[in-house]
Amino acid sequence: MDTEPEPSGEELEAWRGLLRVHARLTRAMSAELEDKYRITLSEYEVMLEVVDSELGSVRLNELAVRAQLTVSGLSRLVDRLERRGLVERCSTESDGRGRVLAMTEAGKALFDEVRRVHVTSVRELFLSHLGEPERKQLTACWSRILA
């Protein structure tokens, strides 16, 4: 039986470092958004996907993939946003069976406020620790890994 060699200490540290940094950043950003706006980081990211879409709406099945959520997880998240009047599920004109998610005016207004706070957090908690060469190198690494 062919077995992979154990990762080196440096390899393990690279992997564990990624996990620790991700956990710390998402905890800090989520806590800030929940304290100020009663919105989770996952809810913000779903709203971001909708706002950044070309049509201003996204098919729910596509949104689940983009937001890295299960369909049931996305459904519960959308239910919460919908109860707050921030998003609405709509039928598509081209396909009556398809459902899309769109932002309400209240959702757009809240999103604009939250986005400013989130961008500031990203800059303070992450980008401020990296120089331009490091940012370029990380971007290249993420692209290779995701390819």
N, C-alpha and C positions, 0 to 999 in steps of 0.2 A: 504494500500500500504506500502510495506517494503522499508524503505529508509536507506541508509548507513549513519553512523554518519559522521559529518564533520571531516576532517583531523585535527589533533592537530597542534599546531604551530611548533612543532619539525618535524612532518611529512611533513608539507608544506615547511619548510626550507630545508629539505633533498631533496625534489623534485625540488624546485626552485634553490637550490644550484647546482644541477646537470645541469639544463638548463643554468644557468649563466656561469658555468665553461666551458661547452661545447661550448657555443657561443663565449666566450672570446678566448678560445684556437683555435677554428677553424678560427675565424677572424684573429688572429695574425699569425697563420701558413699560411693561404691563402695569406695574404698580403705580407708576406716574399717571398713566392714562386712566386707570380705574379710579384713583384718588380724585383727579381733576374732572373727569368726564363720565365716569361710570361706564367705560367701554374697555373691553379687553383688547390686547394686541391682536389676537386672531380676528376679532370683529373689525378692527381698524384695517387689517390687511385685506379682508373681504371687501370692505368699502373702497379701499384703494384700487383693487382689481376692477371694480365697477366704474369708478371715476376715470381711471386710466384707459378704459376700453374705448375703441374707436366709435362705437355706436351709443355709448352711455348706458349700455346694459350688457349683461353677460348671461348666456345660457347656464342654468344651474349645474348641469352635469360637467360643463367645461370649467365652471367656477370651482367646483370641488377639486378637480385636478390641479388647477392653478394655485389654489389656496392650500393644497396638500392636506385635504380633509376627506373623510369618508362622506358619502352622500348623506347618511343619517346625521353625522356630526355637523355638516353644513346646514342641513335642514333645521336642526335645533338652534344653531347660531342665527340663521335667517329669521326664525320665529321670534327670537329675542329682539333683533333689530326692527322687525316689522311691528311688534307690540309697542315699541318706542316711537314708531312713525318715521323711522329713518330710511327704510327701504320698502319697496313693494314688489311683489311677484306679479308679472304680467304675462299674458299670452303673446306670442309673436304673431305679427301680421301674416308672415309667409307660411307659418305652420301652426295651426290652432292647437296641436298637441304639445308643442314645445313651450317651455316656461323660461322666462328670463328674469333677472333681478335688476331693478333700476333704483336709483336714489330718489328720494323725495326732496322737496325744497328744504325741509327741516334737516334731512340727512346731509345735503350738500353744505348747508351752513355750519353744522357741527363738524363735518369733515374738514372744512377749511380751517377751523380753529384747531382741531386735533392735529392736522398735518403740520402746522407751524411748530407745535410743541414736540411732535415726533421727530421732525427734522433737526431741531435743536438738540434733542437727546442723542440722535445718531451722531451728530457732530461731536458733542461733548464726550460721550461714552465710548465711541469707536474711532471715528476719523481723526480726532485730535491726537491719537496715539500713533498715527502712521504718517510717514512722509510720502511724497508723490511716488518715489520708486517702489515703496512697499505696497501702496494702493494698486499700482499697475501690476505688480507681481501677484498680489492676491486675486485681482480680477482675472488675470491669465490662468491662475490655478483653478479658480471656480469654473471658468469656461471649459478647461480640459476635463475636470471631474464630471461636470454636468453633460458633457458631449456624449 
